[in-house]
Amino acid sequence: MKYEEALRWLDRVDPAVARPDRSITAHLDRLKVLSAGGGVTRDAAAAWYALCQEMRRQADYYERDLIRRLRSDGLTWAQVADAVQAQLGSRQAAQGKWKRLIDPGRRTTNGDMRRGGRPKQTDTT
C-alpha cells in the first residue's frame, strides 16, 4: 500500500485518525493506540507500514539536505559528525555513512535490475 492509499484507507475507516491537520507521527501514534486494543487487520497493518515508509523517505530527504548544507559550508567529514553528534569514531566512518547522500555521481538503477555502474560492455569484434 502506498502512502496516499494508506491515508484514503484511514479516512474511510476512521476519519478521526486521518484528519488533515495530523502529522505522520500523529497517525502512527493513533494506529499504535488502536492496535493495542485488539488485532490489527491486514489493511491497518499495510497502512501503518506505508506511514512508516513515508517517515523514512522524509527522514532521508532531510538528512541528505542537512549533510549537503554542512559540507557546502566547508565542514570536514569529522566536523559534520561532530556537528550532528553522530558519535562516529573517525572521518572515514562519517564519510562512509553519508557520502552516498551527497555524491553527485551516485549510482542509480537503470531499470534492468542492475544497480547502475558501468554499462555492460558488448564485444564488437
Helices and strands as residue ranges (DSSP letters): H 3-13, H 24-36, H 42-72, H 77-83, H 91-102
